[in-house]
Structure formats: structure tokens, C-alpha cells
Amino acid sequence: MIPGVNPKQMKQMMKKMGMKQEDIDASEVIIKCSDKEIVIRNPEVAKIEMMGKENFQISGDVEERGLETFNEDDVNTVKEQTNCSEEEAKEALERNEGDLAKAILELKS
């Protein structure tokens, strides 16, 4: 919070301003974006209600993960159709954003 301010006084001030804070016991927070996930481990989460809106304050150990656009079945299909290695199939699928047909055509040409 604010350095030098007693937490009890801070809660009273927030209450006077119409703010309400609640700590949330979370084990992990995941924010899903179109191209990645932001994972926050060991989070400290506070829900703050103010002026009819809910806001969340989150801190913790942050990790970003890219989203795979294909799965193991896709990899196996590409391998079977092109007689390539698993690594080659994965690379082709990554280059073609998970499009099976494009990955197979690329490897066959």
C-alpha cells in the first residue's frame, strides 16, 4: 500500500471513499491473449471495488507462454503424409501457423 500509513487507517480511508478491498487466495493466474498466455505463479491478488467497478491487482512470478496452434495428432498426420521426422513436422506446422495442408504441401515440395 502506501509507505508509512497504518493498514487499519488505510482501510478506514478506503471505506470513506466508497472503496472495498478483498484479498483473494489464488494459486495461479492465467491471462489469455490471442497469441500468448501470461501465467502468474505464487500470486497475491486483491479485488478492489470502486465506483461500481471491480478491479484486480495482481503481483507474483510472471512467465509468458506462446500458444501452440497444433497438437500431437496434427504432428502425426504430417509425419505420416510426408515421411518426415517429428521435429520436421513440428517446424513445418509452426511456420504455417498450424495449417495441416500447408505444412504437408511444404514438406512434399
Summary of the structure (lengths in Angstrom):
residues: 109
radius of gyration: 23.7
end to end distance: 60.8
largest distance: 71.1
contacts: 248
relative contact order: 0.12
helix: 37%
strand: 36%
